[in-house]
Amino acid sequence: MQQIFLRGLGITLLLNLLVKPATIFGVDVVMQNEIGLVPYGDFSAFLNFTFLFCMILDMGITNYMTRLIAQHPHLIRQYSHQLFTLRLFLAVIYIIWTVSLFFLFGLPINYWWMLGLLIIHQISINTVNYVRAYTGGLMRFKLDAVLSVIERLVYLILGLLLLYTTLVRPISLGWFVGIFVSSSFISFLFAGFVYVSLVEFPRWKWNTIFFKAIFKQSFPYALLVILMMLNSRIDTVFIKLVHPNGATQVSYYVQGFRLLDACWMFGILFGGILLPIFSRLLKEKESVSGIMTNAFNLLISAGLLMVVLSIGTREILFDALYKDATQMTYDSWIFLSISFLPMCFTLVFGTLLTANGSLRQLNIMAIIALSINVILNIILIPILGAKGAAITTLTAQTVFGVLQWILVRYRMNERLQKAAWVKLGSLAVVLGTMLCLRYAFDWNIIYWIATLFFVWFVWTFSLRIIDVRAVLSLLKKS
């Protein structure tokens, strides 16, 4: 099973490393500079607004199906038509709900067109993720990897055409939103083709009894995803609503959050591969310790390097990316970058708890984290703006991540392999010392970066935090 994990992870990471960084730095960042701080802030707020309730489109069906298909592959076609009908019904509910809230909250009426396009975007992306439940559950990780990047690849191509040719001048918010939504819709069409190839052509089939049964089974998954979405996306909505200079502060927050979100997207690739593997291992009553430790070590060791490197170079990094980066951007990033470490706990321990069916406990923990998120946002954002939202994110994610580890360790009685915590703790101390030395002695940035990578490499591989011999052996066998 470790061979399947590493092979699937390698293919997925390769494709995503080729596409997603190019999209972020070649299109996203340049586009924000091109269309301006306030228009991009409005777009981010509306995108997150439509994202907050897009779980209505799925109601936990995707995670439920991933786990079900991984454990029982023969059931892949049994409920396909009923699920297709149910998802169409949920899409109608989502549209009505989102449009109603748009008017209820008194959001700017002149942006109705953007609301409509972003609703199409959310439906498209959600459908792609649903199809990935089938590719992941069947462990078709090559196909799953393609589905994971197709939307970003199309967006990269269209974005480069828009930015670096003279086809459209000047570039407006409308053109940007147009290519953004077109990319997701094209990925939706591709996912539809994959679904028909793997399953069958969907047909309308209403079954009230089945719908009630599936809601009963999938509701805990739906609630968990909704709570996690709110935890990760509610910040920009709060900034927009409660800060007197909301649109500008949203843009400052998004400048850093975009990089955190990129790291999270790579992390989710682990979760997408781990969920079916954990599900099958638990069904077969095999140990998950090895895969859990390997995944956790990879994520935390890479995360520590990212945190220290990006904090030590944050002024240079954000000045290179944005023409309007400020001290608020730099300060916010310190807290946002550190947030990635507890988010790694969720990617490993949260995925294991999901595979184990511990949804009730996960939902309770998510509610605790969301409560902290809401309270701290209300208190800190009016005073600290984007930095207050970043502090809130770090606090809420830390509480959520630690609670999940406690549940895995003491309720499931699963633990990381020997000395894993000691090794990762020593790496954190060493890299933290490197960050302090950077400012204490005002090191030349090039020399400091080179030394940082050297120290990370030596410490990580000499302590076998990442066991190269084991990884190469597994890859060779696979």
N, C-alpha and C positions, 0 to 999 in steps of 0.2 A: 504493500500500500504506500510505503514511503517512496517507492519508485514512481508510482502514479502521481503522487503529490509533487515531487520535484520536476518531473517531466512536464506536467501541466503548468506548474508555476513558471518554469523556464520559458515555455512558448508564450505564455500570457505576458510575462514581464518584457520579453524581447519586443513583441509587437507594441506594447504600450509605451515602452521607452523610446521607440522610434517615432511614435505619433504624438503622444500627449505633451511632452515638453516642447516640441515644435509648435503645437497649437497654442500653448500658453504664452510662450515668449515671442512667437512669430505672428500671432493674430490677436489674442486676448489683450495683452499689454499694449500693443500698438494701437488697437482699436479704442481702448479707453483713452489714450492720449489724443487720438484723432477726433473723437466725437465730444470730448470734454468731460469735466469732472461731474457736473450736475446731471446732464442727461444720462451718463452711465450709472450714476447713483440711483436715478429713477428706475432705470432698467433693472438693476440688481434688486431693488426693493420689490418690483413687480414680479420678477422671476421667483424670488423667495416666497412672495405672497401666493402665487399659484402652486408652488412646491409644498407649502405647509399642509395642504389638504389633499394632495394627489394620492395619498394612501387609500382614499375612497375608491380609486380606480382599481385597486388590487385587493384590499381587505385581507392581506396576509396570505393570499392564494399562492403567490410565487414561492415564498419560503416553505410553505406547507408542501407544495408540489415537489420542490427540490428534495426535501427530506423523504417524501413518499416514493418518488421515482428511484432515488438512490437505494432505498431498502427493498422496493418491489418494482423492478423495471418492467415487468409484464403488464402493469396497470396503465401504461403510457397512453393507450387509446380509449380506455374504458369510459372516461368522463369528458372527452375532449369537446364534444358538441355542447354539452350542458355548461361547461366552463366558458366557452366562447360566448354563449348567450348571456351568461351572468356578467361577463366583463363588459359587454355592450350596454347592459342595463346600468351597471355601475358608472360607466362613462357619462351617461345622461344625467345621473344623480350628481356627479362631480361638476359637470358644466353648470347645472342649475344652482348648486351650492356656492360655487366660486363667484359666479356672476351676482348672486344675491348679496354675498359679503362685500363685493366691490361697491355696490350702491349703499349698503348699510354703513360701511366705514367712511363713506363720503370721499372715496379716492377720486383723483382728478378725472373728470368725464372725458377730457380730450385725449386720454390714453386708452380709450375703450378698444381701439384697434390692436394695441400691444397686448392687452389682456386676452383677446381672442386668439392671437397668434401663439401666445405662451401657453394657453390651454391646449392647443394642438400639439405643441412641443411636449408637454407633460404626458399627454396620452400616447404619443409616439414612443417616448423614452420608456414609459412604463410597460408598453407592449413588448419592446425589445428585451427588457429585463424578464418578462414572463416567459418568452421563448428561451431565454438562457436558463430558466429552471429545468427545461427539458434537456438542453445540451449539457448542463452541469450534472443533473441527476443521472444521465446516461454516461457521464464521464467522457464526453466527447469534447475534450479540452481544447483541441485545435480549433474546432468550429466555434466553441465558446470564446476563445481568444479573439477571433475575427469579429464576432458580434460585439465584443467589449470595446473595439476601437473604430468600428465602421462609421459611427456618427461623428467622432472627432476627426477622422480622416477626411470625410466629405467637407466638414466645417473648415479644416485646414486648407483644402484646395480652393473652396469658394472664398475664404477670407483672404488668401494670398492674391487671388484674382481681383478682389475688390480693393485691397490696399496698395498693391504694387503694379497695377495697370491704370490706364487712364479711361477705363470703361465708364466709370462713374466719378464725377467730381462736382461739388464736394460730397464727401461721404456723410450721410445723415444717420440719425438714430434709426429711421425707418429701414434703410438699406441694411444696416447691421442686424436688426431684429429679423429681417427677411432671410438673410443667409443662415442665421442661427437656427431658425425654425425649419428652413428647407433641409438642412443637414439632418435634423432628427427625423423628418418625414421620410427622407430617402432611406435612412437606416430602418425605419418602420417597414418600408416595402421589402427591403432585403430580409428582415426578420420573418416577414410573412412567408416569403419563399422557403426559408429554412424550416419553418413550422410545417408547411405543407409537405415538404420532403421527408421530415422525420415522423410526422404523425399522420395527418390526412387533411383534406380540404374541409374547413369548418362549415357547419350548417346550424341554422337556428333550431334550438330544441329547448323549449321551456319545461322546467321540472321543479315545481315549488318544493316538493319534499326534499329533493337533492340540494336545492339552494339552502334550505334551512339546515340541512346536515353539514354542508360544507362551511357555512358561516359559523356553526358551532365548533367545528374543528379548527378553522383558520382564524377565528376572532382573536385569540391570544397573540398570534403572529401579527395580525393587523394592528392591534393596540400597541404592541412593542415597537413596530416600525414607525407608527404615528408619533409616539413619545420620543423616539430617537430623532426623527425629523424635526420635531419642535425644539428639541435640545440643541440641534446643530444649526437650525435656520432661523430661529425666532429673533436672533440678535439684531439683524438688519431691520426687521419690522419694528422692533422696539426703538431702535435709534431713530428711524424715520418718524415715529409717532411722538416720542417723549423728549427729544432734544430740539431746542429751538432752531438749530442749524442742521436739521436732519439729513438732507440730501448730501451735503458736503461731508459730514461725519460718516455716513454710509460709505462714501467713496474711499475715505481714509481706511476704514475697517476692511473694505473689500480688497484694497491693495495688498494687505497681508493675508486675509482669509483665502484669497485665490491660491496662494502658494500652499497654505495648509490644506486646502481642499484638494490640490493636486497630489500632495503626499497621501491624503486619505484615500483618494481614488486608487493609488497604487496599493495601499494597504487592503482595500476592499477586494482586490484580486486574490489576496491570500484567503480572505473569508469565503469568497465564492468557490474556491477549490477545497477549502477545509470542511465546509458544511457537508457536502455529500460524502467525503471521506470519513469524517467523524461519525456521521449517521450510520454508515455501513459497518465501521469498526464497533460501534456500540451495539448494533443489532447482532453482530457475530461474537460479542462479548470478548473482544480483543483489547489489548492495552492501547491507550491513546498517548501515553507519556512521551514516546519518542518523537512523534510528529508534533505534538504540542510544544515540546521543548525546542525542536528545530525551528518551528515557525516563530516562536516567541523570541528566540535568540537573534534570528535574522532581522525581525522587525525592530527590536529595541536597540541592537547594536547599530543598525543603519540610522534609526531615529536619533540616537545620541549624537552621531556624527553630523546629521543634518541640523540639529538644534545648535550645537556649538559653532559649526561653520557659519550658519546663517546669522546668528546673533553677533558673532565677531566681525562679520562683513556687512551688517545690515544697512549702514549708511551708503556704502558703495553699491550694494545690491539694488536697493530701492531707487537710488538716484539714477542708476543705469536703466531701470525699468520704466520709471515714471518721471515725467517732467514736473509734476506737482507734488512729489513726496515731501512730507514735513516731519517734524519731530514726533507728531502724533502717530504717523505711520511707523517710525522706528520703534517707539515705545510699545505700541500695540503688538508689534511682531514678536517682541520678547515673550510675552505671555501666550500668544497664539502658537508659536513654534513649540514651546514646552508642552502645550496641550496635546501634541501628537503622541507623546509617550503614554499617557493614560488611555488615549484612543487605541493604542496597540493592545492594551489589556482587553478592550472590548472585541477587537478583531480576533483574538485567540480564545480567551475565556468565555466571552459572550457567544461566540460561534459554537463552542463546545456545549454550553448550557442550552442553546437553541437546539442542537442536534439531540441532546438528552431529553428534550421536551420540558425543560424547567421554565416554562413561559410565565407562570404566575409569579415566581420569584424575580425574574427579569423585569417584569412589568412594575412590580413594587419598587425595585431599585431605580427604574427609569422615572417613575413618578417622583421619587425623592430628588433625583438629579434635576428634573424639570422644575420642581418647586424652588430649589436653590437658584436655578437659572432665572426664573421670573422675579424672585425677590431681589436678587443682587442687581439685575438689569434695571429694575425700577429705582433702586437706590443709587447705583453708580453711574448710569448713563447721563442723567442730567448734570452730574458734577464733572465726570471725566470723559464723557463722549465715547469715542471709539475705543480708547484704552480701557474704560470701564467695562465695555462689552467683552473685551479680550480677557480681562481678569475674571469675569464671570464664566466665560467658556472654560478657562483652565480649572477653576474651582469645581464646576459641575462635572466636567469630564473626569477629574481626579476621583471625586466621590464615587461616580458610577463605575469606573474601572476597578477601583480597589474593592468595592462591594462584590463585583463579579469574581475577582480572584478569591476572595474569602469563601464564597459559595462553592467554587470548584474545589478549593483545598479542603474545606471542612465538611461539606455536605456530600459531594461526589467522591471525596477522598482521592482525588487525582492531584499529583504534584509534579513539578518540573524535575528533571533528572538531577543527579547529585551535583552540588556546588554551582548550579546555574545562577542563583541569585548573587552569590559571592563574586562570580566572574563578571556579571553585568554591573554590579555595584562598584567593583574596582575600575571598570572601564569608565563609568560615569565620573568617578573621582579624578581619574587621570585626565579625561577630556575637560572637565570643569577647571582643573588646574591650568590646562593650556589656555583656556579662555581668560582666566585671571592674568596670566603672564602676558597675554596679548595687550592688555590695557596697562599693566604695571610697568612694562618696559617699552611700550609703544613700538612693537615689532614691525618691521617691514611686512606688508600684507602678503606679498608673494612668498617670502620665506616662512611666514607663520602658517599659511595654508599648506605648503609643502610639508612642513614639520608635523602639522596636525594629521594629515593623511598618513604619513609614515608611522607616527605613534599609534594611530587607530589600527592600521594594518598589522603592525607588530603585535600589539596587545591582543587584538581580536583573534588572530590566528595562532599565536604562541600559546594562549590559554585555551584554544580550541572552542572559543565561543561559537565560531563557525567552523565546524569540523570539515576541512577541505577533503581529507582522505575519505571520509564517509560519503560526502556529497559526490565526489568523483566516482566512487565505487558504485553508488546507486545509479548514477547517470550512465555509467558504462554498461551495467546490467540491463538498463531500460532501453 
